[in-house]
Amino acid sequence: MSRIAYFGPQGTFTEQAARTFGEATLVPVETVPLVLAAVRAGEVDAGCVPVENSVEGAVTATMDSLAEDSPLVAVAEALLPVRFSILVREGVKHEDIKTVASHPHALAQVRDWVATNLPNAVPVATTSTASAAVHVHDGEFDAAVSAPVAVLHYPLVELATDVADVDNAVTRFLLLRRPGKPPEPTGTDRTSLFVVIAHDEPGSLAGTLSELALRGINLSRIESRPMRGRFGEYRFYLDFDGHVSEPRIADALAALHRNSREVRFLGSYPKADRTLSAAPPRSTASDYTAALDWVAKVQEGL
Ligand SMILES: O=C(O)C(=O)Cc1ccccc1
């Protein structure tokens, strides 16, 4: 059976996401960089990590490791609706709670609820929502903002359930592997990559985006990350509809490669919601093949 490392410990949202990828032996690992390191080292076949949230945005630990350490590619994604349970030790009441612990993304999603319901509590960041539950059990903190399943793993009780400041909050997770042939196209796929473009050339970002727009490619996400030691320079993370095996996507990738300082391919994989943006006219695979055939004939004088 394949082995999937996930951002643990047991009872995280990421564990729930990893379960959606089918039968596998699940291996909890304490932080996102350590999950990705286990995949790179070949200790597991794949790793499941969160990549973005509809309330709090990018999971920067994931983004930066994918951009800077040795390459990995996404082969699948999962979307998980996120609502929280507030877990405490037996007998602890609202007024006893002085510290409320969780992953920073979870704390950000219950800020209003905490301000209203636990006005005396100070938020404390932990590596994950489930590690907050571990620390509450230890007696280190008073309350944990956790995934609903965490109560099944840790001997704590629910002070509140179904907590969320924002209805319909969703987190997206990726299943990452060492580089290899991408999964077969399904017709509703997403491609992800990082580009580093000239920071000192006017219009270089517009030029990059135009390569997608000109080919009718639907951009679903753009995110910039700083280049750490080079202040004022950024790399851009792009997600768009389509699979690298499609001619218009391959053509766009070639154009980005030509126009960018660096491109890192991060995978083509099925979209979790299976939505398809309408492809514009004259951009089907056969339109591209026919156009290339015509150019080849012109070159041969036929
Ligand atoms: O800590 C967890 O449970 C995670 O999987 C990361 C996370 C945190 C908050 C919302 C969604 C995912």
The ligand as an ORCA input file, in Angstrom:
! r2SCAN-3c Opt
* xyz 0 1
  O      -3.707     22.289     11.674
  C      -4.449     21.638     10.914
  O      -5.386     20.917     11.298
  C      -4.237     21.725      9.467
  O      -4.447     20.772      8.763
  C      -3.905     23.071      8.909
  C      -5.166     23.872      8.854
  C      -5.407     24.827      9.815
  C      -6.597     25.563      9.764
  C      -7.513     25.327      8.773
  C      -7.275     24.351      7.814
  C      -6.095     23.632      7.858
*
